[in-house]
Amino acid sequence: MKHFLFLGFAVLSLAACNSSNKNQNSDSVAVVEKYKAAVEANDVATMDSLLADNYMGYGPSVRDSINKAGAIENWKNIAENLYESIQFSKVQNLPITIEENADGMAPGNWVSSWSLATIKYKDGRGPVQMWVNVEYRIEDGKIVYTRTFYDEADVQRQLGNATAPVMSK
């Protein structure tokens, strides 16, 4: 009987951990969805509220980095001077939890977000479309880290600014 009680306790404990992990993952995805909706709406106040004070963003280039204050100023500038609109479609948000003992990876709750971004410019250029992948690390309901990937050369080609060859099908 003691073994059954222990087994029952172990199963309930695992189920509780799994449920807690699912809730954290759902909460993390909700933060990312709210942030992306704020980007589409040029809602800088909501963006600011979702970025942690110690936020750091990296990419798309290897040497690109930005802190919270820089990110907010950057989005204000984009909204006021550059983009007429930005829309995300074909969005896929995949929650990932990296355990404390994972080799070479920052532990915590992550969301890998893929989407097709369509950007219209205030000066009439575009629209351009680009596949965007952003890795978000979420702590306490805030975005603390992002790593952004997209093809800058493709955007420049679409705007008529690049001479790099395009791969054929």
N, C-alpha and C positions, 0 to 999 in steps of 0.2 A: 504494500500500500504506500509506503514511504517513497518508493521509486515512481509510482504513478503521480503522487503529489509533486515531486520534484520535476518530472517530465511535464506535467500540466503547467507548473510555474514557469518553466523554461519556454514552453510554447507561447504562453501569454506574454512573457517578457519580450520575446522576439516579435510577436505581433504588435505590441505597443511601440517598439522601436521602429518597426517598418511603417506603422501608421504615422508616427512622429516625423519620420523622414519624408513620407509622402506629403504631409502638411507643409513641411519646410520647402520642399520642391515646388508645391503649388503656390506657396507664398512668394517664392523667388521668381517664378514665371510671371506672376501677377505684377511684381515690381517692374520687370522688364517690359511687359505689355503696357503698363501705365506710362513708363518712360518713353517708349516709342510713340505712343499716342500724343504725348506732350511735344515731342519733336515735330510730328506732323501738324500740330495745332500752333506751333511757335509759342508754346506756353512755357516760357523760361522760368517762371515761378515754380511750376510743378517739377521741371527738370532739376532746379536747385534743391527742392525738398527731397528728391529721391537720390541725390548724390551725397555720399558721406563727406564729412569735413576733410577726411584724409584721402579722398578719392584721387586715383591716378589712372589716366588713360594712355594707352600706347597704340601706335600705328596710324595709318597703314604702313608708313615707311619705317625702317628699322630704328632710326634715331628720333622718331616722333614721340613726344610725351607731353602730357598736359595735366595740370592739377585742377581742382574744382573751380577756383576763381577764373582760371584761364578758359576752362570749358564753357562756363556760363558766359563770359565775355565773347568767346568765339561764336556761340549760338546767337547771342544778341546781334552781333555783327552780320552773321549770315542772314538772320531774319529781316534785319533792317535794310541790308544793302545787296544781297546776292540772290537768295532763293525766293522765287514767287511761291513755290510750294515743293514739298517733298512728301511722297506717298510710299508706303511699304505694302507690298502684296506678296503672295506666295510665302507667307511667314511660317517658319517652323521654329518653335522654341523647345529645346531639349534640356531638361534639368539633369544635372549631374552632381553627385556628392563625392568629393574626394576625401578619403579618410586621412587621419593624422599621420599615419605611417607610410603614406604613398611616396615613393622615391621620386624626387625631382619635381614634384608638383605641389602647388600651394593648396593646402587642405581647405575644405569649406564647401559651401553651396555655390554651384556655378549654373549658369544657363548659357547654352550655346544657341545663338539665334541667327538663323539664315533668313534672308528676305531679298526680294527684288525691289530696289529703290528706284523710283522715277522722280527726277528733279527737273523742274521748270525754273528758268532764271528770269529775274526781273528785267533784264535787258533784251529779252526775247529769244535768247539762245536756247537750244535744246528743243524738246526735252531730251535728257539722257537717261539711260537705264543702266544699272549696274547691280551685280550680285554682291551683297554685303554679308559678311560673317562677323559677328561681334560675340566675344566671349565675355560674359558678365560674372563677376564674383559678388555675391550678395551676403551682407552681414547685418543682422538686426533690422531687416527691412530697407536697407540702403545699398546702393551700388558703391562698392569700394574700389573696384578695379575693372577696367575693360581692355581688351586687346581687339583691335578692329582690323579687318582685312577686306580690301577691295582693289580692283585693277584701275589704278590711276591713269595708266596709259590708255586704256580703253575709253575712259571718260574724255580724255583729251582728244582722242581720235574722233569721237562722236561730236565734239565741239569744233572739229576741223583744225586743231592745234598740233597734232602729232604726226610725224612721218614714219613712225615705226610700222613695220610690216604686220599685216593681219594674217593669222593662221587660217589656211583654207580648210574647208570641211573634209 
